[in-house]
Each structure stands twice: as C-alpha cells, then as structure tokens.
C-alpha cells in the first residue's frame, strides 16, 4: 500500500511543472449525506438505529491530462458511526470509525468557463481508529482489531465547475460504495459487521487555486540571415553607326 501511494504521489508531482495543476479543499454538506450499512446482524437485545457518514472533508489535487480529461486525487478525513440502543438502556450506544479516504478519479468535462463534468474512480479507505461508546458515552471498547484496516471503495458522480483565471469552484454529487466488507471473520459484542458494506451519497463543495504552467527560461534563438545582394553589372550594347557612302564616278 505504501509503495502504491508513493507511486501515485510521484506521478502527481511530475505533472506540476507541465500542466495547469490546481490544489484545493472540499467538504461534504452533512445535510445532504444519505448513508447505509448492510447487512448488519444484531443481538436479540439490540435495537439498530442508523448508520451515519456525515463528516467528510479534506483536500484535492486536480491535474489536466489532455483536452476534456482530468485526473483528480483527494485526501479526505471521514467520521462515521453506527447508532443503536441496548435493551433497558435509556440512551443510545455507538460504534464510531475514523478513516482516511484516498480517491483517484478520472474526470471528463466540457470546455467552457462554467461546465459540467462526470467522474469515476476508486480509493483505498484506511481505518485510523474505531471505538465503542456505551449509553453513558464512556469509551469501553477499542475495536480497531475487529475491523478491516483497508476497505476498497468505488466512486461515481458528476457536478458543475466554475473556472476563473486563478481559481476553480466545484459542486459535485457522489455515490460511493465499499467493494470489500467492513470486517472479516470477526464479531463484535452487539453487532456483526462481518458481511457489511457501506453505501453513501453526498453533495460536496470545493475551491482550488490554479498554478501557472511551467515557463521555459531559455531565451528564444533567432536565426540571423545575412542579406545577399545580387549585383548585376549593367550591359551596354554599343552600336557602331554605319554610313552608306555613295560614290559618284569621276568623269573627266
């Protein structure tokens, strides 16, 4: 995984000097987020409430590849939680997860200053920590060992981009789903996440600064052509006048 991320970062850096790369920040509107984790199997004394993926924010690097095509890489912090209530408890309990999501998206877009775009891509979603909170909200269980350290995610979506000479602004809608399960071969105390996958839809806002293209500092060379003069010597045609002399016979 480390080698994979290093290769991608090297690839991105290589384009900095040759393309009008943009770096920016983006955040998902928490009111627009719709999320689901399924299937979740619970113990008989557990009332499952919902799965929330309402925090997603971070930065992006946008690299134009050729006309209409763009590569966008992102680094997003995500906070997610499963809320449930244990029987005879007066308050809810939670499993909480913190992730670093690293999407790599291939984007196709128009050419105008205000233009639409669509994208598709994938990401490794890296688990930073997971915890269990009981009904008193005190941490009683650290569950990082119970869940997969890396989940593979798929992404598809589209949006609108507004481009200025130095800045870009974006609004995009994205559907993301986990290709691999949230956990493998393990069961937590109240909920079995072993076969669970996540499905998330959200609307994000972004703003980025555009770097100028790399300039060539070499002075242009001019080919100096020495003017050539063709000297044409004037030619004069000398015409020798001819005189016709009429001679009369001499008579005596």
C-alpha positions as CSV (number, residue, x, y, z in Angstrom):
1,X,0.0,0.0,0.0
2,X,2.8,2.4,0.9
3,X,4.5,1.7,-2.5
4,X,1.2,2.3,-4.3
5,X,0.6,5.7,-2.6
6,X,4.2,6.7,-3.3
7,X,3.9,5.9,-7.0
8,X,0.7,8.0,-7.2
9,X,2.3,10.9,-5.4
10,X,5.3,10.8,-7.7
11,X,3.0,10.7,-10.7
12,X,1.1,13.8,-9.5
13,X,4.3,15.7,-8.7
14,X,5.7,15.0,-12.1
15,X,2.7,16.9,-13.7
16,X,3.1,20.0,-11.5
17,X,5.6,21.6,-13.9
18,X,3.8,20.7,-17.1
19,X,0.1,21.2,-16.5
20,X,-2.1,23.8,-15.0
21,X,-2.5,21.9,-11.8
22,X,-4.9,23.0,-9.1
23,X,-4.8,22.3,-5.3
24,X,-7.8,22.9,-3.2
25,X,-10.1,22.0,-0.3
26,X,-13.5,20.3,-0.3
27,X,-16.2,19.4,2.2
28,X,-19.4,17.4,2.0
29,X,-22.6,19.0,3.2
30,X,-23.7,16.9,6.2
31,X,-27.4,17.7,5.5
32,X,-27.1,16.1,2.0
33,X,-25.5,12.9,3.2
34,X,-27.5,9.7,2.8
35,X,-25.8,6.6,4.1
36,X,-26.5,2.9,4.7
37,X,-24.5,-0.1,6.0
38,X,-25.9,-3.5,5.2
39,X,-26.4,-6.2,6.2
40,X,-25.9,-5.7,9.9
41,X,-26.8,-8.6,12.2
42,X,-27.6,-7.6,15.8
43,X,-28.0,-9.5,19.1
44,X,-31.6,-10.0,20.2
45,X,-31.3,-7.3,22.9
46,X,-30.2,-4.6,20.4
47,X,-32.4,-2.1,18.5
48,X,-30.4,-0.8,15.5
49,X,-31.0,2.9,14.7
50,X,-28.9,4.1,11.7
51,X,-25.5,4.4,10.1
52,X,-24.2,8.0,9.7
53,X,-21.4,9.1,7.4
54,X,-21.9,12.8,7.8
55,X,-18.3,14.1,8.2
56,X,-16.1,14.2,5.0
57,X,-13.6,17.0,4.4
58,X,-10.1,17.3,3.1
59,X,-8.1,18.4,0.0
60,X,-7.6,17.6,-3.6
61,X,-5.1,17.8,-6.5
62,X,-6.5,18.3,-10.0
63,X,-4.3,17.5,-12.9
64,X,-5.4,18.1,-16.5
65,X,-4.2,15.2,-18.7
66,X,-5.4,16.3,-22.2
67,X,-8.4,18.0,-23.7
68,X,-11.6,17.2,-21.7
69,X,-9.8,14.7,-19.4
70,X,-8.6,15.3,-15.8
71,X,-7.1,13.2,-13.0
72,X,-8.2,14.2,-9.5
73,X,-6.6,12.8,-6.4
74,X,-8.1,13.5,-2.9
75,X,-7.2,13.0,0.7
76,X,-10.4,13.0,2.9
77,X,-10.9,12.6,6.6
78,X,-14.2,10.7,7.3
79,X,-16.1,10.2,10.6
80,X,-18.8,7.5,10.6
81,X,-20.9,5.9,13.2
82,X,-23.5,3.1,13.8
83,X,-26.1,4.1,16.4
84,X,-28.1,1.5,18.3
85,X,-29.8,1.1,21.7
86,X,-29.3,-1.8,24.1
87,X,-32.3,-3.2,25.7
88,X,-33.3,-1.5,29.0
89,X,-30.9,1.4,28.3
90,X,-32.2,5.0,28.3
91,X,-29.5,6.3,25.8
92,X,-28.1,5.2,22.5
93,X,-24.8,3.5,22.0
94,X,-22.3,3.8,19.1
95,X,-19.6,2.2,17.1
96,X,-17.5,5.1,15.7
97,X,-15.0,5.0,12.9
98,X,-12.3,7.4,11.7
99,X,-11.0,6.9,8.1
100,X,-8.6,8.4,5.6
101,X,-10.1,8.0,2.2
102,X,-7.8,8.5,-0.8
103,X,-9.8,8.6,-4.0
104,X,-8.3,8.6,-7.5
105,X,-10.8,9.9,-10.0
106,X,-10.8,10.1,-13.8
107,X,-12.9,13.1,-14.9
108,X,-14.4,14.1,-18.2
109,X,-15.6,17.7,-18.6
110,X,-16.6,20.4,-21.1
111,X,-14.5,23.4,-22.2
112,X,-16.5,26.4,-21.2
113,X,-15.8,28.5,-18.0
114,X,-18.9,27.1,-16.5
115,X,-19.1,23.4,-17.4
116,X,-20.4,20.1,-16.3
117,X,-18.3,17.1,-15.6
118,X,-18.6,13.4,-14.7
119,X,-16.2,11.1,-13.0
120,X,-15.5,7.5,-11.9
121,X,-12.8,6.1,-9.7
122,X,-11.7,4.0,-6.7
123,X,-10.0,4.6,-3.4
124,X,-8.3,2.7,-0.5
125,X,-10.2,3.8,2.7
126,X,-7.8,3.4,5.6
127,X,-9.1,2.9,9.1
128,X,-7.4,5.2,11.7
129,X,-9.4,4.1,14.7
130,X,-12.7,2.6,15.8
131,X,-14.4,2.7,19.2
132,X,-17.4,1.6,21.1
133,X,-19.4,4.0,23.3
134,X,-21.9,2.7,25.7
135,X,-25.1,4.5,26.8
136,X,-23.1,6.7,29.2
137,X,-20.8,7.8,26.4
138,X,-17.7,6.5,28.1
139,X,-15.3,4.5,25.9
140,X,-15.4,0.9,26.9
141,X,-14.1,-0.9,23.8
142,X,-11.4,-0.1,21.2
143,X,-12.4,-2.0,18.2
144,X,-9.7,-1.4,15.6
145,X,-8.7,-5.1,15.7
146,X,-12.3,-6.1,14.9
147,X,-12.5,-4.3,11.5
148,X,-10.6,-4.3,8.2
149,X,-7.7,-1.9,8.2
150,X,-8.3,-1.0,4.5
151,X,-11.5,-1.1,2.5
152,X,-11.6,-0.6,-1.3
153,X,-14.2,1.9,-2.4
154,X,-15.8,2.7,-5.8
155,X,-17.0,6.2,-6.7
156,X,-19.2,7.6,-9.5
157,X,-20.8,11.0,-9.9
158,X,-20.8,14.4,-11.6
159,X,-21.2,18.1,-11.0
160,X,-20.6,21.6,-12.2
161,X,-17.3,23.5,-12.3
162,X,-16.8,27.3,-12.5
163,X,-13.3,28.3,-13.7
164,X,-11.6,31.7,-13.2
165,X,-8.1,32.6,-14.3
166,X,-6.5,31.6,-11.0
167,X,-9.4,29.7,-9.1
168,X,-11.8,26.9,-9.7
169,X,-15.1,26.3,-7.8
170,X,-17.0,23.0,-7.9
171,X,-20.2,21.4,-6.7
172,X,-20.5,17.7,-7.2
173,X,-22.8,14.8,-6.2
174,X,-21.1,11.5,-5.5
175,X,-22.2,7.9,-4.8
176,X,-19.6,5.7,-3.0
177,X,-19.8,2.1,-2.1
178,X,-17.4,-0.3,-0.4
179,X,-16.2,-3.1,-2.7
180,X,-14.8,-5.0,0.3
181,X,-16.5,-5.7,3.6
182,X,-16.2,-3.6,6.7
183,X,-15.0,-6.5,8.7
184,X,-13.8,-10.1,8.1
185,X,-14.2,-13.1,10.3
186,X,-14.9,-11.3,13.5
187,X,-18.0,-10.4,15.6
188,X,-18.3,-7.5,18.0
189,X,-20.3,-7.7,21.2
190,X,-23.6,-6.4,19.9
191,X,-23.4,-6.1,16.0
192,X,-21.9,-8.5,13.5
193,X,-20.2,-6.4,10.8
194,X,-18.6,-9.4,9.0
195,X,-20.6,-9.0,5.7
196,X,-21.5,-5.4,6.0
197,X,-20.8,-3.0,3.1
198,X,-21.4,0.8,3.1
199,X,-23.3,2.9,0.6
200,X,-23.0,6.7,0.8
201,X,-24.4,9.6,-1.3
202,X,-23.4,13.2,-0.7
203,X,-23.0,16.7,-2.2
204,X,-19.6,18.4,-1.9
205,X,-18.4,21.9,-2.3
206,X,-14.8,22.6,-3.4
207,X,-12.4,25.5,-4.2
208,X,-9.0,25.3,-5.7
209,X,-6.0,27.5,-6.7
210,X,-4.6,27.0,-10.2
211,X,-0.8,27.0,-10.7
212,X,0.6,28.5,-13.8
213,X,2.1,26.3,-16.5
214,X,5.9,25.8,-16.3
215,X,7.7,28.5,-18.2
216,X,10.7,27.9,-20.4
217,X,13.5,30.2,-19.2
218,X,15.7,29.6,-22.2
219,X,15.8,32.7,-24.4
220,X,14.4,32.2,-27.9
221,X,17.1,31.9,-30.5
222,X,16.8,33.8,-33.7
223,X,18.3,32.7,-37.0
224,X,20.1,35.7,-38.5
225,X,20.1,35.6,-42.2
226,X,22.7,37.8,-43.9
227,X,21.1,39.7,-46.7
228,X,22.6,38.9,-50.0
229,X,22.8,41.4,-52.8
230,X,23.0,40.4,-56.3
231,X,24.9,42.9,-58.2
232,X,24.0,43.0,-61.8
233,X,26.5,44.8,-63.9
234,X,24.7,46.9,-66.5
235,X,25.4,45.8,-70.0
236,X,25.6,48.3,-72.8
237,X,25.2,47.4,-76.3
238,X,27.5,49.5,-78.4
239,X,26.1,50.0,-81.8
240,X,28.6,51.2,-84.4
241,X,26.9,53.6,-86.7
242,X,27.2,52.6,-90.3
243,X,27.3,55.2,-93.1
244,X,26.4,54.4,-96.6
245,X,28.7,56.4,-98.8
246,X,27.5,57.0,-102.4
247,X,30.4,57.4,-104.6
248,X,29.9,59.1,-108.0
249,X,32.1,58.1,-110.9
250,X,34.8,60.6,-111.7
251,X,34.4,62.0,-115.2
252,X,36.9,63.9,-117.0
